[in-house]
């Protein structure tokens, strides 16, 4: 027997029993079927969840379970009656371990994710094949509309993420652990692919799915220009869509860091010698404002391997650096400056994450950097390694 929450079922039952058009339009019913290899320890049921709000998409315990279907011993399943579906929308298909108390919990670590994000619409059919123990990673669309196939491509972008997670220490059972122990290059490759999709797609529903994968915590601070472009495109493509309005709240400009072309807000911080240095007093043809900390290994490596060579090569031509530490220990901060050869101006209020400067500029991670022109306007942010080298070289080639 298919599972449906009682209020939803009663409402639909009234429509199905008494609305004369329903019996005449069964050919317009969506079709959803497939095969899921369950293996031992899996509940022989698949659940269809409707996210009611943007933040409920691809999120544990969120949304409404609108239907379910039994999985036969051979793995086959069929949702027999989706005639209640009235418009195209995003849904999430779940399977659950037998001991789960929930219908819509996303399994961790990521290679074990147990959902498929699908676009369902009246009259359309979707047929898939998957393994329950890694449904997200394994599902193949045997029959589907183009938008569901685009969402499957987003899943494929994350394959380096899945492979990396499998190589980590067993304690790395969460995205937070992966962020700590995983390779930044792998994370960058996944985000670069998602960003490229977001910057070009005109498909509204896949764009929502891509945004949820790219910013699952609904923070859009690392690439605000990109995310604002996506929001503006969605506002044109889907005016009045409530999810677009919800995105507008998350992407309120007051919550975002300084945007390209805007003047960087001035700030004043102590130097190691105890003087006060203002951002506006540090000027050059090109200024790199670098946020780092002594305990941040990637920050330290970037100082030695990228920033110092660029400084040595271009300083006489107008390349300046201002390093802002979010350390708490003066000794660790000054020792790192000496050891890494950071000969440019250095400042810190030694308040760590609670630094008012960090709160004002609204950046999430370190290393984080900003490239400013001679007027203090933002040219680019968060360019690292080769990207930073190329940007600085091209900047001075053109001048």
C-alpha positions in Angstrom: 0.0 0.0 0.0 1.3 3.4 -0.9 2.1 5.8 2.0 0.6 9.2 2.1 0.0 11.6 5.0 -3.7 11.5 5.9 -4.6 15.2 5.2 -3.0 15.1 1.8 -4.6 11.8 0.9 -8.1 13.0 1.9 -7.8 16.1 -0.2 -6.6 14.2 -3.2 -9.2 11.5 -2.7 -11.9 14.0 -3.0 -10.5 15.3 -6.2 -10.0 11.8 -7.7 -13.4 10.5 -6.7 -15.5 13.5 -7.6 -13.7 15.6 -10.3 -15.0 14.3 -13.6 -11.9 15.4 -15.5 -9.6 13.1 -13.6 -11.0 9.8 -15.0 -10.7 11.2 -18.5 -7.0 12.3 -18.3 -5.2 9.2 -17.0 -2.8 9.5 -19.9 -1.6 12.8 -18.4 -0.4 11.1 -15.2 3.3 11.2 -14.5 5.1 7.8 -14.5 7.9 6.9 -12.1 9.4 3.5 -11.9 12.7 1.6 -11.9 14.9 -0.9 -10.2 16.8 -0.4 -6.9 19.1 -3.1 -5.7 18.4 -3.1 -1.9 20.8 -5.6 -0.4 20.6 -6.5 3.2 19.4 -4.0 5.8 17.3 -1.8 3.6 13.6 -1.0 3.9 11.8 -2.3 0.7 10.1 1.0 0.1 10.9 4.2 -1.9 9.5 7.5 -0.8 8.7 10.6 -2.9 9.2 13.9 -1.1 8.0 17.3 -2.2 10.2 20.2 -0.9 7.8 23.0 0.0 10.5 25.7 0.3 13.8 26.2 -1.4 15.9 25.3 1.6 14.0 22.0 1.9 15.5 20.8 -1.4 18.2 18.1 -0.9 17.9 18.4 2.9 17.4 15.8 5.6 14.0 15.7 7.4 12.5 18.4 5.2 9.6 18.5 2.8 6.4 16.4 2.7 6.3 12.7 1.9 3.6 12.7 -0.8 3.8 9.1 -2.0 5.6 5.8 -1.7 6.0 2.5 -3.6 7.0 -1.0 -2.6 10.2 -2.4 -3.9 9.7 -6.0 -5.1 12.3 -8.8 -4.3 13.8 -8.2 -7.8 14.3 -4.5 -7.0 11.5 -3.2 -9.2 9.2 -0.4 -8.1 6.3 1.5 -9.7 4.4 4.5 -8.4 1.1 3.4 -9.7 -0.9 6.6 -9.5 0.6 10.1 -9.8 -2.5 11.7 -11.3 -2.4 14.2 -8.4 0.6 15.9 -10.0 -0.7 19.1 -11.6 2.5 21.0 -12.5 6.2 20.4 -13.2 8.2 20.6 -9.9 11.3 19.2 -8.1 10.8 16.0 -6.1 13.3 13.9 -4.1 13.2 10.1 -4.2 14.5 8.4 -1.0 15.4 4.9 0.2 16.1 4.3 3.9 17.9 1.7 6.0 15.6 -0.7 7.8 16.4 0.8 11.2 15.8 4.4 10.1 13.1 6.3 12.0 12.7 8.7 9.0 11.5 8.7 5.5 13.7 11.5 4.2 17.0 11.3 6.0 20.1 11.8 3.8 22.7 9.2 4.6 26.4 10.1 5.3 29.2 10.1 4.5 28.5 11.5 1.0 29.3 8.3 -1.0 26.4 6.7 0.9 23.8 9.5 0.0 20.4 7.8 -0.6 18.4 10.2 -2.7 17.7 11.2 -6.3 16.5 14.7 -7.2 14.1 14.5 -10.1 11.8 16.8 -12.1 8.3 15.4 -12.4 5.6 16.8 -14.6 2.2 15.6 -15.9 2.4 13.2 -18.7 6.2 12.6 -18.4 7.9 9.4 -17.4 11.0 8.7 -15.4 12.6 5.3 -15.1 15.9 4.7 -13.2 18.2 2.1 -12.0 20.3 2.4 -8.8 21.9 0.7 -5.7 20.3 1.6 -2.4 23.6 1.9 -0.5 24.8 4.7 -2.8 21.6 5.8 -4.6 22.7 9.3 -5.3 26.0 8.3 -6.8 24.8 5.2 -8.7 21.4 6.1 -10.2 21.1 6.0 -13.9 18.2 7.6 -15.8 16.9 5.1 -18.3 14.0 7.4 -19.2 13.8 11.0 -18.1 13.1 14.6 -19.2 16.1 16.9 -20.1 15.9 18.7 -16.7 16.2 15.5 -14.7 19.2 14.6 -16.9 20.8 18.0 -16.1 20.4 17.3 -12.4 22.1 14.0 -12.9 25.0 15.8 -14.5 25.3 17.9 -11.3 25.6 14.7 -9.4 28.4 13.6 -11.8 30.3 16.8 -11.1 30.6 15.6 -7.5 32.3 12.3 -8.4 35.8 13.7 -7.3 34.2 14.6 -4.0 32.9 11.0 -3.6 36.3 9.4 -4.5 38.1 11.7 -2.1 35.8 10.9 0.7 36.5 7.2 0.3 40.2 7.7 0.8 39.9 9.7 4.1 40.3 8.5 7.6 37.2 6.6 8.9 36.5 9.5 11.2 35.7 11.7 8.3 32.0 11.0 8.2 30.7 14.4 7.5 31.2 17.3 5.1 32.8 19.3 7.9 35.5 16.5 8.3 36.0 16.5 4.6 36.5 20.3 4.5 39.2 19.8 7.2 41.0 16.8 5.8 40.1 16.8 2.1 42.1 18.2 -0.7 41.3 21.8 -1.6 42.0 21.0 -5.2 39.2 18.4 -5.2 36.8 20.8 -3.6 37.8 23.5 -6.1 37.2 21.2 -9.0 33.7 20.3 -7.8 32.8 23.9 -7.2 34.3 25.1 -10.5 32.1 22.7 -12.4 29.0 23.7 -10.4 29.8 27.4 -10.9 30.2 27.0 -14.6 26.8 25.3 -14.8 25.2 28.0 -12.7 26.7 30.8 -14.8 25.3 29.4 -18.1 22.1 27.5 -17.4 18.6 28.9 -18.2 16.9 25.9 -16.7 15.1 27.1 -13.6 14.7 23.8 -11.7 18.2 22.4 -12.3 19.5 25.9 -11.2 17.8 25.5 -7.9 19.4 22.0 -7.4 22.8 23.3 -8.4 22.5 26.2 -5.9 21.6 23.7 -3.1 24.6 21.6 -3.9 26.9 24.6 -4.2 25.7 26.3 -1.0 23.9 23.8 1.2 24.2 26.2 4.2 22.5 28.9 2.1 25.6 31.1 2.4 26.5 32.9 -0.8 29.5 34.9 0.3 32.4 33.2 -1.6 31.2 34.0 -5.1 28.6 36.8 -4.6 28.8 38.2 -8.1 28.1 34.8 -9.6 25.2 34.1 -7.3 23.7 37.5 -7.9 23.9 36.9 -11.6 22.0 33.6 -11.1 19.4 35.3 -9.0 18.8 38.0 -11.6 18.5 35.4 -14.3 16.0 33.4 -12.3 14.0 36.6 -11.6 13.7 37.1 -15.3 12.9 33.5 -16.1 10.5 32.7 -13.3 9.0 36.0 -12.0 6.7 35.3 -9.1 8.3 31.9 -8.3 8.3 31.7 -4.4 11.7 30.0 -4.4 13.2 32.9 -6.3 11.8 35.2 -3.7 13.4 33.1 -1.0 16.7 33.2 -2.7 16.4 37.0 -2.8 16.3 37.0 1.0 19.4 34.8 1.3 21.2 36.9 -1.3 20.3 40.3 0.2 23.2 42.6 -0.7 23.5 43.7 2.9 24.5 40.1 3.8 27.1 39.8 1.1 30.7 41.0 1.0 32.0 43.9 -1.1 31.2 43.3 -4.8 33.6 43.8 -7.7 33.8 47.4 -8.7 32.8 48.6 -5.2 35.3 50.4 -2.9 36.6 48.3 -0.1 35.5 49.6 3.3 38.3 51.2 5.2 39.5 49.6 8.4 42.3 50.2 10.9 44.3 47.5 12.8 47.4 47.3 14.9 50.8 46.3 13.5 53.2 43.9 15.3 55.0 47.0 16.5 51.9 48.4 18.1 51.2 51.2 15.6 47.8 51.5 13.8 47.6 51.1 10.1 44.6 52.0 7.9 43.8 50.2 4.7 43.4 53.5 2.9 47.0 54.4 3.8 48.3 51.4 1.8 48.1 52.2 -1.8 49.6 50.9 -5.0 48.7 50.2 -8.6 47.5 46.8 -7.4 47.0 45.9 -3.7 46.5 42.4 -2.5 44.6 42.3 0.9 45.4 38.8 2.2 43.5 37.3 5.2 45.4 34.4 6.8 46.4 32.9 10.2 49.5 31.2 11.5 47.6 27.9 12.1 46.3 27.8 8.5 48.6 25.6 6.5 47.3 26.6 3.1 47.6 30.2 4.0 51.2 29.8 5.0 52.0 27.8 1.9 50.4 30.5 -0.3 52.5 33.2 1.4 55.8 31.4 0.7 55.0 29.9 -2.7 52.8 32.5 -4.4 52.6 35.9 -2.7 56.3 36.3 -1.9 57.5 35.5 -5.4 54.9 37.9 -6.9 55.9 40.6 -4.4 59.6 40.2 -5.3 58.8 40.4 -9.0 56.2 43.2 -9.1 56.7 45.3 -6.0 58.8 47.9 -7.8 56.1 48.2 -10.4 53.4 49.0 -7.9 52.3 45.6 -6.4 51.6 45.9 -2.7 50.4 43.5 -0.1 48.6 44.0 3.2 48.3 40.9 5.3 45.5 40.7 7.9 45.8 37.8 10.4 42.9 36.4 12.3 45.2 34.9 14.9 44.7 35.1 18.7 48.3 34.6 19.7 50.8 37.4 19.1 53.7 35.0 19.4 52.4 32.6 16.8 51.5 35.5 14.5 54.9 37.3 14.6 56.8 34.0 14.4 54.9 33.0 11.2 55.6 36.5 9.7 59.3 36.0 10.2 59.4 32.3 9.1 57.4 32.9 5.9 59.2 36.0 4.8 56.1 38.2 4.8 58.0 41.5 4.4 54.9 43.6 3.6 52.7 45.4 6.1 51.0 43.0 8.6 48.1 43.8 10.9 45.8 42.0 13.3 43.5 42.8 16.3 44.3 39.3 17.6 40.5 38.6 18.1 40.4 35.5 15.8 37.1 34.8 14.2 35.5 37.5 16.4 37.4 40.3 14.6 35.1 43.1 13.6 36.9 43.4 10.2 36.0 39.8 9.4 32.4 40.5 10.3 32.4 43.7 8.2 33.9 42.0 5.1 31.7 38.9 5.6 34.2 36.3 4.3 33.8 32.7 5.4 37.1 31.0 4.9 40.9 31.6 4.9 43.0 32.0 2.9 40.8 34.7 1.5 42.0 37.7 -0.5 40.9 40.8 -2.3 42.7 42.6 -5.2 42.2 46.4 -5.2 43.0 49.0 -7.8 44.7 52.3 -7.0 41.4 53.8 -5.9 40.7 50.9 -3.5 38.0 49.3 -5.7 37.6 45.6 -5.9 39.0 44.0 -9.0 38.8 40.3 -8.0 38.6 38.1 -4.9 39.9 34.7 -3.8 42.4 34.1 -6.6 45.0 31.5 -5.5 48.1 29.9 -6.8 48.2 30.0 -10.6 45.0 32.1 -10.9 46.7 34.7 -8.8 49.9 34.6 -10.7 48.1 34.9 -14.0 46.0 37.8 -12.8 48.9 39.9 -11.5 51.1 39.2 -14.6 48.3 40.3 -17.0 47.5 43.3 -14.9 51.0 44.7 -15.2 51.4 43.6 -18.8 48.5 45.9 -19.7 50.2 48.9 -17.9 
